[in-house]
Amino acid sequence: MDEIKLTPTPKTPSVHFAPTGHLELKGRSIPENSLEFYKPLIDWLDQYAKESAAETNVHVQLEYFNTSSSKCLLDFFKRLENVTNKVTIHWYYEQDDEDMLEAGEDYEAIISVPFKMIEVEELK
């Protein structure tokens, strides 16, 4: 299984998904077509779920995402429920960004994958 590496743009996050169990989304997610951007990532995750690593750590460090990205993220997180080995979502938020913390808590309430909320001074 190949890894996915996407360079960030002003409208899309950087992506690094490795079959070793390290998955990372970082930046801002306001693509023109969220479904088009996230579909290959969700397809990769479906394949990964069949042969997942012993432990999967998903690092989400988004400074901002729009409504259509929010729906795609929920679909992505729901797919993580199909990974049979240990999965943890590391949700990063800036210390003054209550909206981003609340978004992570909302996702955590909806899906059955554990979240680890991580407050940072500034997302890098």
C-alpha positions as CSV (number, residue, x, y, z in Angstrom):
1,M,0.0,0.0,0.0
2,D,1.4,3.4,-1.0
3,E,1.5,6.4,1.2
4,I,-0.3,9.7,0.3
5,K,1.6,13.0,0.5
6,L,-0.1,16.2,-0.6
7,T,1.5,19.6,-0.3
8,P,-0.8,22.3,1.2
9,T,-2.4,25.0,-0.8
10,P,-4.1,28.1,0.5
11,K,-7.4,26.1,0.3
12,T,-6.3,22.6,1.2
13,P,-4.4,21.0,4.0
14,S,-1.2,19.1,3.8
15,V,-1.8,15.3,3.9
16,H,0.5,12.6,4.9
17,F,-1.0,9.1,5.2
18,A,1.4,6.3,5.8
19,P,0.5,2.6,5.9
20,T,2.7,2.5,9.1
21,G,-0.3,4.0,10.9
22,H,0.6,7.7,10.9
23,L,-2.1,9.9,9.3
24,E,-1.9,13.6,9.3
25,L,-4.1,16.5,8.1
26,K,-2.6,20.0,8.6
27,G,-3.5,23.5,7.6
28,R,-6.8,24.9,6.3
29,S,-9.6,23.0,4.5
30,I,-11.7,25.2,2.3
31,P,-11.5,23.5,-1.0
32,E,-13.8,24.5,-3.9
33,N,-15.1,20.9,-4.0
34,S,-14.6,19.1,-0.6
35,L,-15.9,15.8,-1.9
36,E,-13.4,15.7,-4.7
37,F,-10.5,16.5,-2.3
38,Y,-11.5,14.0,0.4
39,K,-12.7,11.1,-1.7
40,P,-9.2,9.7,-2.4
41,L,-8.3,10.0,1.3
42,I,-11.4,8.1,2.3
43,D,-10.8,5.5,-0.4
44,W,-7.2,5.1,0.9
45,L,-8.6,4.7,4.4
46,D,-11.0,2.0,3.3
47,Q,-8.1,0.1,1.9
48,Y,-6.0,0.7,4.9
49,A,-8.7,-0.6,7.2
50,K,-8.3,-4.0,5.6
51,E,-4.5,-4.2,6.4
52,S,-4.1,-1.6,9.2
53,A,-1.0,-1.2,11.3
54,A,-1.1,-2.4,15.0
55,E,-1.7,1.2,16.0
56,T,-3.1,4.1,14.1
57,N,-2.5,7.7,15.1
58,V,-4.4,10.4,13.3
59,H,-3.1,13.9,13.8
60,V,-5.6,16.7,12.8
61,Q,-4.1,20.2,13.0
62,L,-6.6,22.3,11.1
63,E,-6.6,26.1,11.7
64,Y,-9.9,26.4,9.9
65,F,-12.4,24.2,7.9
66,N,-15.6,25.1,6.1
67,T,-19.0,23.3,6.4
68,S,-18.5,21.0,3.4
69,S,-15.1,20.0,4.8
70,S,-16.8,19.3,8.2
71,K,-19.1,16.7,6.6
72,C,-16.1,15.1,4.8
73,L,-14.1,15.0,8.0
74,L,-17.1,13.3,9.7
75,D,-17.2,10.7,7.0
76,F,-13.4,10.2,7.3
77,F,-13.7,9.7,11.1
78,K,-16.6,7.3,10.7
79,R,-14.4,5.2,8.4
80,L,-11.8,5.0,11.2
81,E,-14.3,3.0,13.1
82,N,-13.7,0.2,10.6
83,V,-10.0,0.0,11.5
84,T,-9.9,-3.0,13.9
85,N,-6.6,-2.2,15.6
86,K,-6.0,0.6,18.1
87,V,-6.9,4.1,16.7
88,T,-6.5,7.5,18.4
89,I,-7.4,10.8,16.9
90,H,-5.1,13.6,18.1
91,W,-7.1,16.9,17.7
92,Y,-4.9,20.0,17.9
93,Y,-6.4,23.4,18.6
94,E,-4.9,26.8,19.5
95,Q,-5.4,27.8,23.2
96,D,-7.8,30.7,22.3
97,D,-9.8,28.8,19.7
98,E,-12.8,27.5,21.5
99,D,-14.6,26.8,18.2
100,M,-12.0,24.3,17.1
101,L,-12.0,22.6,20.5
102,E,-15.8,22.4,20.4
103,A,-15.6,20.9,16.9
104,G,-13.3,18.2,18.1
105,E,-15.6,17.5,21.0
106,D,-18.6,17.3,18.7
107,Y,-16.8,14.7,16.5
108,E,-15.8,12.8,19.6
109,A,-19.4,12.6,20.7
110,I,-20.6,11.2,17.3
111,I,-18.0,8.5,16.6
112,S,-16.6,5.6,18.7
113,V,-12.9,6.4,18.2
114,P,-11.1,8.0,21.1
115,F,-9.9,11.6,20.8
116,K,-7.0,13.2,22.5
117,M,-7.5,17.0,22.7
118,I,-4.2,18.8,22.5
119,E,-4.0,22.5,23.2
120,V,-1.1,24.3,21.5
121,E,0.0,27.9,21.6
122,E,0.0,28.2,17.8
123,L,-0.6,25.6,15.1
124,K,2.5,25.2,13.0
